[in-house]
Amino acid sequence: MRLYLDFEKPVAEIEAKIEELRQVASNEDAIPIGDELTRLEVKAAQALAELYKTLTPWQKTQVARHPQRPHFSDYCRSLMTDFTPLAGDRAFGEDEAIVGGLGRFRGRSICLIGQEKGSDTDSRIRHNFGMAKPEGYRKAVRLMELADRFGLPVVSLVDTAGAFPGIEAEERGQAEAIARSTQTCLELGVPNVAVIIGEGGSGGAIAIAAANAVIMMEHAIYSVISPEGAASILWRDPARAQDAATSMKITAQDLLRFAIIDSVVEEPAGGAHSDPEAAIAAAGDAVEEALGGFDGWSREQIQAARADKFLAIGRR
């Protein structure tokens, strides 16, 4: 069953009428209503397309957080073959907020890392809603170093509200773990590609997203802090999150204009959650193209290009 966001109510009403007509049409004695069904289906599709052409930054935030949006596990299942997950940081324990391993992506051996939010209550709790603790980032470092040793490209799928802010995470060195993970991303001698598939929140995101190529899904967001957090700091009123989202320039379109990201992947009308298979395939095409651009590059060229990319941000 599809979940509708508040701003999607006009579409929800039309689709509710469509469902009622389908139930009526299933009755053998019902009068033919095929034409009316077709008209309403076209109307719903057009309304959805128009709605998603003019989303505000706050509405995009809601779409990026949609519970039915495809997560890391969906991308991994669709895009990878022979995927072997690797667990633990070899120092403290396993953090399931970050999932990673080795496998094949369209014929190319790669290391895949990403945050997993979970899709139901049990899995969300198990994955801590995609908010990693220090051991999660240390696991990411371990996997990236392993990939570098064997010459495997690294692909990161970013989807987190931020790193876990709990006391135990701070006690185990959260800030240092995030910094080490970011440093490892920047020092890799193999190409790395990051895709912001949902939320890209603060240091928890950049820790695995400091990549040669940073790609964003059309309705994803990428920010230094959540709109609610920014509103609490700026206006001491989290209810002004909508104003904060607009001011912070967190959308893919804004970030592409500022050259913070490299490309935007178009989503199906209605967002990635309306057609996950199409959205995942489009993201896969973008990753394949990005990785192909580094074929034949030396370690020094890859590292220099990554350094130039990040040093140029804000100077253009």
Backbone hydrogen bonds in HBPLUS format (Angstrom, degrees):
<---DONOR---> <-ACCEPTOR-->    atom                        ^
c    i                          cat <-CA-CA->   ^        H-A-AA   ^      H-
h    n   atom  resd res      DA  || num        DHA   H-A  angle D-A-AA Bond
n    s   type  num  typ     dist DA aas  dist angle  dist       angle   num
A0008-GLU N   A0005-LEU O   2.93 MM   3  5.24 152.6  2.01 111.2 120.2     1
A0009-LYS N   A0006-ASP O   3.36 MM   3  5.79 160.6  2.40 116.8 116.9     2
A0011-VAL N   A0008-GLU O   3.04 MM   3  5.46 121.7  2.39 111.2 124.9     3
A0012-ALA N   A0008-GLU O   2.93 MM   4  6.19 156.7  1.98 152.7 160.3     4
A0013-GLU N   A0009-LYS O   2.93 MM   4  6.16 152.2  2.01 155.0 160.1     5
A0014-ILE N   A0010-PRO O   3.34 MM   4  6.62 156.1  2.40 139.3 144.6     6
A0015-GLU N   A0011-VAL O   2.93 MM   4  6.19 166.3  1.95 157.4 161.2     7
A0016-ALA N   A0012-ALA O   2.89 MM   4  6.02 137.1  2.07 140.0 151.6     8
A0017-LYS N   A0013-GLU O   3.15 MM   4  6.44 150.1  2.25 141.5 148.3     9
A0018-ILE N   A0014-ILE O   2.99 MM   4  6.36 149.6  2.08 144.6 153.9    10
A0019-GLU N   A0015-GLU O   3.01 MM   4  6.21 155.0  2.08 139.9 145.6    11
A0020-GLU N   A0016-ALA O   3.03 MM   4  6.32 152.3  2.11 143.2 150.6    12
A0021-LEU N   A0017-LYS O   2.96 MM   4  6.24 159.1  2.00 150.3 155.4    13
A0022-ARG N   A0018-ILE O   2.93 MM   4  6.21 152.0  2.01 147.5 155.7    14
A0023-GLN N   A0019-GLU O   3.07 MM   4  6.32 151.2  2.16 144.4 151.4    15
A0024-VAL N   A0020-GLU O   3.02 MM   4  6.34 152.3  2.10 145.0 152.9    16
A0025-ALA N   A0021-LEU O   2.76 MM   4  6.00 159.0  1.80 150.8 157.1    17
A0026-SER N   A0022-ARG O   3.05 MM   4  6.22 131.0  2.30 136.6 148.1    18
A0027-ASN N   A0024-VAL O   3.09 MM   3  5.65 159.8  2.13 113.9 120.2    19
A0030-ALA N   A0027-ASN O   3.01 MM   3  5.34 163.9  2.04 114.9 119.9    20
A0037-LEU N   A0033-ILE O   2.99 MM   4  6.28 158.2  2.04 155.4 162.0    21
A0038-THR N   A0034-GLY O   2.98 MM   4  6.19 162.7  2.01 150.4 154.7    22
A0039-ARG N   A0035-ASP O   2.96 MM   4  6.18 157.4  2.01 145.7 152.0    23
A0040-LEU N   A0036-GLU O   3.01 MM   4  6.23 160.7  2.05 149.0 153.4    24
A0041-GLU N   A0037-LEU O   2.88 MM   4  6.10 156.3  1.94 151.9 159.1    25
A0042-VAL N   A0038-THR O   2.98 MM   4  6.18 158.9  2.03 150.3 155.2    26
A0043-LYS N   A0039-ARG O   2.96 MM   4  6.16 156.2  2.02 143.3 150.7    27
A0044-ALA N   A0040-LEU O   2.82 MM   4  6.04 156.3  1.88 148.9 154.7    28
A0045-ALA N   A0041-GLU O   3.02 MM   4  6.20 161.6  2.05 145.9 150.7    29
A0046-GLN N   A0042-VAL O   2.93 MM   4  6.13 160.6  1.97 151.0 156.3    30
A0047-ALA N   A0043-LYS O   2.91 MM   4  6.05 159.2  1.96 147.0 153.1    31
A0048-LEU N   A0044-ALA O   2.96 MM   4  6.11 158.1  2.00 149.1 154.7    32
A0049-ALA N   A0045-ALA O   2.98 MM   4  6.16 160.8  2.02 146.4 151.7    33
A0050-GLU N   A0046-GLN O   2.94 MM   4  6.11 164.3  1.97 151.9 156.0    34
A0051-LEU N   A0047-ALA O   2.94 MM   4  6.02 155.4  2.00 142.7 150.1    35
A0052-TYR N   A0048-LEU O   3.03 MM   4  6.21 158.3  2.08 150.1 154.6    36
A0053-LYS N   A0050-GLU O   3.25 MM   3  5.21 147.6  2.36  97.0 106.5    37
A0054-THR N   A0051-LEU O   3.38 MM   3  5.84 153.5  2.46 107.1 113.6    38
A0060-LYS N   A0056-THR O   2.88 MM   4  6.21 155.2  1.95 156.5 164.1    39
A0061-THR N   A0057-PRO O   2.98 MM   4  6.23 142.9  2.12 138.2 148.3    40
A0062-GLN N   A0058-TRP O   3.05 MM   4  6.43 150.8  2.14 144.3 151.2    41
A0063-VAL N   A0059-GLN O   2.96 MM   4  6.31 152.7  2.04 146.2 154.0    42
A0064-ALA N   A0060-LYS O   2.81 MM   4  6.02 160.1  1.85 150.3 155.6    43
A0065-ARG N   A0061-THR O   3.11 MM   4  6.31 135.9  2.32 138.9 149.8    44
A0066-HIS N   A0063-VAL O   3.06 MM   3  5.02 163.4  2.09 106.0 111.0    45
A0069-ARG N   A0066-HIS O   3.01 MM   3  5.37 166.4  2.03 117.6 120.8    46
A0074-ASP N   A0071-HIS O   2.97 MM   3  5.36 125.9  2.27 107.9 121.8    47
A0075-TYR N   A0071-HIS O   3.13 MM   4  6.52 159.3  2.17 157.1 163.1    48
A0076-CYS N   A0072-PHE O   2.82 MM   4  6.03 167.2  1.84 162.4 166.5    49
A0077-ARG N   A0073-SER O   2.98 MM   4  6.00 160.5  2.02 140.0 145.5    50
A0078-SER N   A0074-ASP O   3.07 MM   4  6.21 151.8  2.15 143.5 150.7    51
A0079-LEU N   A0075-TYR O   2.85 MM   4  5.80 160.2  1.88 155.4 160.4    52
A0080-MET N   A0076-CYS O   3.01 MM   4  5.30 153.9  2.08 138.0 143.1    53
A0081-THR N   A0104-ARG O   2.89 MM  23  5.19 151.3  1.98 145.4 154.6    54
A0104-ARG N   A0081-THR O   2.87 MM  23  5.19 169.6  1.88 162.2 162.9    55
A0084-THR N   A0102-LEU O   2.68 MM  18  5.33 164.3  1.71 162.7 168.1    56
A0102-LEU N   A0084-THR O   3.06 MM  18  5.33 145.8  2.18 143.1 140.0    57
A0086-LEU N   A0100-GLY O   2.89 MM  14  6.06 164.1  1.91 147.0 148.8    58
A0116-GLU N   A0097-ALA O   2.94 MM  19  5.53 156.1  2.00 144.3 151.3    59
A0099-VAL N   A0114-GLY O   2.82 MM  15  5.55 165.4  1.84 172.3 170.7    60
A0114-GLY N   A0099-VAL O   2.91 MM  15  5.55 142.2  2.05 156.0 167.1    61
A0101-GLY N   A0112-LEU O   2.95 MM  11  5.60 144.3  2.08 149.0 160.2    62
A0112-LEU N   A0101-GLY O   2.92 MM  11  5.60 157.3  1.97 159.8 166.4    63
A0103-GLY N   A0110-ILE O   3.16 MM   7  5.81 158.3  2.21 160.7 163.4    64
A0110-ILE N   A0103-GLY O   2.92 MM   7  5.81 163.9  1.94 159.4 163.9    65
A0105-PHE N   A0108-ARG O   2.71 MM   3  5.06 170.1  1.71 150.1 149.2    66
A0108-ARG N   A0105-PHE O   2.96 MM   3  5.06 160.1  2.00 109.3 115.8    67
A0111-CYS N   A0153-PRO O   2.90 MM  42  6.24 159.4  1.94 162.5 168.8    68
A0155-VAL N   A0111-CYS O   2.86 MM  44  6.22 165.9  1.88 169.0 173.4    69
A0113-ILE N   A0155-VAL O   2.93 MM  42  6.32 160.4  1.96 159.8 165.0    70
A0157-LEU N   A0113-ILE O   2.78 MM  44  6.28 152.5  1.85 148.9 158.4    71
A0115-GLN N   A0157-LEU O   3.24 MM  42  6.73 141.2  2.40 165.3 176.0    72
A0124-ARG N   A0120-ASP O   2.83 MM   4  5.90 155.6  1.89 160.9 168.5    73
A0125-ILE N   A0121-THR O   3.07 MM   4  6.25 158.2  2.12 149.5 154.6    74
A0126-ARG N   A0122-ASP O   2.97 MM   4  6.20 160.3  2.01 146.8 152.9    75
A0127-HIS N   A0123-SER O   2.88 MM   4  5.99 156.5  1.94 145.2 150.8    76
A0129-PHE N   A0124-ARG O   2.85 MM   5  4.90 151.2  1.94 145.0 150.1    77
A0128-ASN N   A0125-ILE O   3.12 MM   3  4.84 156.4  2.18  97.9 104.6    78
A0130-GLY N   A0127-HIS O   2.98 MM   3  5.70 154.6  2.04 120.6 127.4    79
A0131-MET N   A0128-ASN O   2.99 MM   3  5.66 167.7  2.01 122.9 126.9    80
A0164-PHE N   A0132-ALA O   2.88 MM  32  5.35 165.9  1.90 137.2 141.2    81
A0136-GLY N   A0133-LYS O   2.83 MM   3  5.37 139.8  2.00 116.6 128.4    82
A0138-ARG N   A0134-PRO O   2.89 MM   4  6.19 152.0  1.97 153.1 162.4    83
A0139-LYS N   A0135-GLU O   2.95 MM   4  6.00 140.6  2.11 131.0 141.0    84
A0140-ALA N   A0136-GLY O   3.04 MM   4  6.36 150.4  2.13 139.0 147.0    85
A0141-VAL N   A0137-TYR O   2.95 MM   4  6.24 152.3  2.02 142.5 149.5    86
A0142-ARG N   A0138-ARG O   2.97 MM   4  6.18 159.8  2.01 142.7 148.1    87
A0143-LEU N   A0139-LYS O   2.94 MM   4  6.23 157.5  1.99 152.9 158.3    88
A0144-MET N   A0140-ALA O   2.89 MM   4  6.09 161.8  1.92 151.6 156.8    89
A0145-GLU N   A0141-VAL O   2.91 MM   4  6.06 163.5  1.93 155.0 159.3    90
A0146-LEU N   A0142-ARG O   3.03 MM   4  6.18 149.0  2.13 139.5 148.3    91
A0147-ALA N   A0143-LEU O   2.89 MM   4  6.15 157.9  1.94 149.6 155.3    92
A0148-ASP N   A0144-MET O   2.91 MM   4  6.13 155.7  1.97 147.2 154.0    93
A0149-ARG N   A0145-GLU O   2.98 MM   4  6.15 151.1  2.06 142.2 149.6    94
A0150-PHE N   A0146-LEU O   3.19 MM   4  6.48 145.7  2.31 144.2 152.3    95
A0152-LEU N   A0147-ALA O   2.82 MM   5  4.79 167.4  1.83 142.5 143.1    96
A0151-GLY N   A0148-ASP O   3.34 MM   3  5.05 162.7  2.37  96.8 101.7    97
A0154-VAL N   A0191-PRO O   3.05 MM  37  6.51 157.4  2.10 149.2 156.1    98
A0193-VAL N   A0154-VAL O   2.87 MM  39  6.39 152.2  1.94 157.5 166.4    99
A0156-SER N   A0193-VAL O   2.82 MM  37  6.24 160.0  1.86 153.3 159.9   100
A0195-VAL N   A0156-SER O   2.78 MM  39  6.17 157.1  1.83 160.8 167.9   101
A0158-VAL N   A0195-VAL O   2.82 MM  37  5.98 161.6  1.86 149.8 156.0   102
A0197-ILE N   A0158-VAL O   3.00 MM  39  5.90 144.6  2.13 144.8 155.5   103
A0160-THR N   A0199-GLU O   2.82 MM  39  5.26 145.9  1.94 135.0 136.7   104
A0201-GLY N   A0160-THR O   2.96 MM  41  5.70 133.1  2.18 149.6 160.3   105
A0169-ALA N   A0166-GLY O   3.16 MM   3  5.39 125.9  2.47 100.0 113.3   106
A0170-GLU N   A0166-GLY O   3.21 MM   4  6.60 155.8  2.27 149.3 155.8   107
A0171-GLU N   A0167-ILE O   2.85 MM   4  6.15 156.1  1.90 154.2 161.9   108
A0172-ARG N   A0168-GLU O   3.11 MM   4  6.27 136.5  2.31 135.1 145.2   109
A0174-GLN N   A0169-ALA O   3.07 MM   5  5.40 124.8  2.39 134.2 143.2   110
A0173-GLY N   A0170-GLU O   3.12 MM   3  5.19 164.3  2.15 106.4 109.9   111
A0177-ALA N   A0173-GLY O   2.97 MM   4  6.10 156.6  2.02 152.8 159.8   112
A0178-ILE N   A0174-GLN O   2.97 MM   4  6.23 159.3  2.02 155.5 160.5   113
A0179-ALA N   A0175-ALA O   2.96 MM   4  6.19 161.7  1.99 149.5 154.9   114
A0180-ARG N   A0176-GLU O   2.88 MM   4  6.08 158.4  1.92 149.1 154.8   115
A0181-SER N   A0177-ALA O   3.00 MM   4  6.16 154.9  2.07 143.9 150.6   116
A0182-THR N   A0178-ILE O   2.94 MM   4  6.19 160.6  1.98 151.5 156.7   117
A0183-GLN N   A0179-ALA O   2.88 MM   4  6.08 160.0  1.92 148.5 154.5   118
A0184-THR N   A0180-ARG O   2.90 MM   4  6.08 154.7  1.96 144.3 151.1   119
A0185-CYS N   A0181-SER O   3.02 MM   4  6.30 159.3  2.07 148.6 153.5   120
A0186-LEU N   A0182-THR O   3.10 MM   4  6.40 158.7  2.15 149.6 154.7   121
A0187-GLU N   A0183-GLN O   3.01 MM   4  6.21 134.8  2.22 144.6 156.9   122
A0187-GLU N   A0184-THR O   3.19 MM   3  5.14 131.7  2.44  95.4 108.2   123
A0212-ASN N   A0192-ASN O   2.93 MM  20  5.48 124.1  2.25 132.4 146.0   124
A0213-ALA N   A0192-ASN O   3.36 MM  21  6.83 154.3  2.43 148.9 155.4   125
A0194-ALA N   A0213-ALA O   2.89 MM  19  6.32 163.4  1.92 164.4 169.8   126
A0215-ILE N   A0194-ALA O   2.75 MM  21  6.06 172.9  1.75 163.5 165.5   127
A0196-ILE N   A0215-ILE O   2.76 MM  19  6.24 160.4  1.80 157.8 161.1   128
A0217-MET N   A0196-ILE O   3.07 MM  21  6.20 166.0  2.09 163.8 159.9   129
A0221-ILE N   A0198-GLY O   3.02 MM  23  6.49 157.5  2.07 164.5 170.5   130
A0200-GLY N   A0221-ILE O   2.79 MM  21  5.91 125.6  2.08 133.0 149.3   131
A0223-SER N   A0200-GLY O   2.86 MM  23  6.23 160.9  1.90 171.0 170.8   132
A0205-ALA N   A0201-GLY O   3.19 MM   4  5.27 126.6  2.49 120.4 127.7   133
A0202-SER N   A0223-SER O   2.76 MM  21  5.86 158.8  1.80 158.9 163.1   134
A0205-ALA N   A0202-SER O   3.01 MM   3  5.66 152.0  2.09 114.5 122.0   135
A0206-ILE N   A0202-SER O   3.22 MM   4  6.60 166.2  2.24 150.9 153.7   136
A0207-ALA N   A0203-GLY O   3.05 MM   4  5.81 144.0  2.18 142.4 148.1   137
A0208-ILE N   A0205-ALA O   3.12 MM   3  6.06 162.8  2.15 125.7 128.9   138
A0209-ALA N   A0206-ILE O   3.10 MM   3  4.53 152.8  2.18  91.8 100.2   139
A0211-ALA N   A0209-ALA O   2.87 MM   2  5.33 129.2  2.13 107.8  92.2   140
A0262-ASP N   A0214-VAL O   2.77 MM  48  5.44 173.3  1.77 157.8 160.0   141
A0216-MET N   A0263-SER O   3.07 MM  47  6.50 158.9  2.11 150.7 156.8   142
A0265-VAL N   A0216-MET O   2.81 MM  49  6.13 160.5  1.85 151.1 157.0   143
A0220-ALA N   A0217-MET O   3.09 MM   3  5.24 168.9  2.10 118.5 117.7   144
A0218-GLU N   A0265-VAL O   2.82 MM  47  5.45 135.6  2.02 168.6 156.0   145
A0222-TYR N   A0250-ILE O   3.05 MM  28  5.27 151.9  2.13 139.1 147.9   146
A0230-ALA N   A0226-SER O   2.91 MM   4  6.20 162.0  1.94 160.0 164.9   147
A0231-ALA N   A0227-PRO O   2.95 MM   4  6.08 159.1  1.99 146.3 152.0   148
A0232-SER N   A0228-GLU O   3.01 MM   4  6.22 149.4  2.11 141.9 150.1   149
A0233-ILE N   A0229-GLY O   3.12 MM   4  6.39 146.7  2.23 143.9 152.2   150
A0234-LEU N   A0230-ALA O   2.80 MM   4  5.97 174.7  1.81 161.6 163.1   151
A0235-TRP N   A0231-ALA O   2.92 MM   4  5.43 154.3  1.99 134.6 143.1   152
A0237-ASP N   A0231-ALA O   3.29 MM   6  5.66 170.7  2.30 121.9 120.3   153
A0236-ARG N   A0232-SER O   3.09 MM   4  4.11 121.3  2.45 100.3 109.7   154
A0240-ARG N   A0237-ASP O   3.00 MM   3  5.86 170.1  2.01 126.7 129.8   155
A0241-ALA N   A0238-PRO O   3.19 MM   3  5.61 131.5  2.44 121.2 119.7   156
A0243-ASP N   A0240-ARG O   3.07 MM   3  5.40 120.0  2.44 104.5 118.0   157
A0244-ALA N   A0240-ARG O   3.08 MM   4  6.46 159.4  2.13 151.7 158.1   158
A0245-ALA N   A0241-ALA O   2.85 MM   4  6.04 159.3  1.89 151.9 156.8   159
A0246-THR N   A0242-GLN O   3.24 MM   4  6.47 153.3  2.32 142.4 148.5   160
A0247-SER N   A0243-ASP O   3.04 MM   4  6.29 158.6  2.09 149.8 155.7   161
A0248-MET N   A0244-ALA O   2.90 MM   4  5.93 150.7  1.98 156.1 162.9   162
A0255-LEU N   A0251-THR O   3.02 MM   4  6.25 168.8  2.03 156.8 160.0   163
A0256-LEU N   A0252-ALA O   2.90 MM   4  5.98 145.7  2.02 144.2 152.7   164
A0257-ARG N   A0253-GLN O   3.21 MM   4  6.35 153.7  2.28 137.4 144.1   165
A0258-PHE N   A0254-ASP O   3.07 MM   4  6.41 142.8  2.21 144.3 154.7   166
A0260-ILE N   A0255-LEU O   2.95 MM   5  5.30 156.3  2.01 163.5 162.9   167
A0259-ALA N   A0256-LEU O   3.05 MM   3  4.92 157.0  2.11 100.9 107.7   168
A0271-GLY N   A0268-PRO O   2.89 MM   3  5.45 138.8  2.06 149.1 145.6   169
A0274-SER N   A0271-GLY O   3.00 MM   3  5.58 155.2  2.06 115.5 123.1   170
A0275-ASP N   A0272-ALA O   3.33 MM   3  5.60 141.6  2.49 103.4 112.4   171
A0279-ALA N   A0275-ASP O   3.12 MM   4  6.39 163.6  2.15 157.8 163.0   172
A0280-ILE N   A0276-PRO O   2.86 MM   4  5.99 165.1  1.89 157.0 160.6   173
A0281-ALA N   A0277-GLU O   3.00 MM   4  6.12 158.8  2.05 144.6 150.6   174
A0282-ALA N   A0278-ALA O   3.00 MM   4  6.17 156.0  2.06 145.8 152.1   175
A0283-ALA N   A0279-ALA O   3.01 MM   4  6.27 155.4  2.07 146.4 153.1   176
A0284-GLY N   A0280-ILE O   2.88 MM   4  6.12 154.6  1.95 147.4 154.9   177
A0285-ASP N   A0281-ALA O   2.96 MM   4  6.26 150.3  2.05 146.1 153.5   178
A0286-ALA N   A0282-ALA O   3.12 MM   4  6.42 154.8  2.18 144.8 150.9   179
A0287-VAL N   A0283-ALA O   2.96 MM   4  6.27 156.3  2.02 152.3 158.7   180
A0288-GLU N   A0284-GLY O   2.91 MM   4  6.09 162.8  1.94 150.2 155.1   181
A0289-GLU N   A0285-ASP O   2.99 MM   4  6.19 158.9  2.03 147.0 152.5   182
A0290-ALA N   A0286-ALA O   2.98 MM   4  6.16 158.6  2.02 144.6 150.7   183
A0291-LEU N   A0287-VAL O   2.88 MM   4  6.08 168.9  1.89 158.2 160.6   184
A0292-GLY N   A0288-GLU O   2.98 MM   4  6.06 156.4  2.04 144.4 151.3   185
A0293-GLY N   A0289-GLU O   3.21 MM   4  6.43 134.1  2.43 139.7 150.1   186
A0293-GLY N   A0290-ALA O   3.18 MM   3  5.32 135.8  2.39  97.9 109.6   187
A0294-PHE N   A0291-LEU O   3.07 MM   3  5.64 162.3  2.10 115.6 121.1   188
A0295-ASP N   A0292-GLY O   3.29 MM   3  5.37 168.1  2.31 106.8 110.2   189
A0297-TRP N   A0294-PHE O   3.07 MM   3  5.49 161.6  2.11 135.9 135.1   190
A0302-ILE N   A0298-SER O   3.01 MM   4  6.27 163.4  2.04 155.5 159.7   191
A0303-GLN N   A0299-ARG O   2.96 MM   4  6.16 167.1  1.98 155.7 158.8   192
A0304-ALA N   A0300-GLU O   2.93 MM   4  5.99 158.6  1.98 145.2 151.6   193
A0305-ALA N   A0301-GLN O   2.91 MM   4  6.02 160.7  1.95 148.3 153.5   194
A0306-ARG N   A0302-ILE O   3.11 MM   4  6.29 157.2  2.17 145.3 151.1   195
A0307-ALA N   A0303-GLN O   2.98 MM   4  6.18 161.5  2.02 147.9 153.2   196
A0308-ASP N   A0304-ALA O   2.87 MM   4  6.05 165.9  1.89 152.8 156.8   197
A0309-LYS N   A0305-ALA O   3.00 MM   4  6.12 152.7  2.07 141.6 149.0   198
A0310-PHE N   A0306-ARG O   3.19 MM   4  6.51 164.8  2.22 154.1 155.4   199
A0311-LEU N   A0307-ALA O   2.94 MM   4  6.04 160.3  1.98 155.8 162.1   200
A0312-ALA N   A0308-ASP O   3.06 MM   4  5.99 134.6  2.27 140.0 149.5   201
A0313-ILE N   A0310-PHE O   3.35 MM   3  5.43 151.5  2.44  99.6 107.2   202
A0315-ARG N   A0312-ALA O   3.01 MM   3  5.33 163.3  2.04 133.3 133.1   203
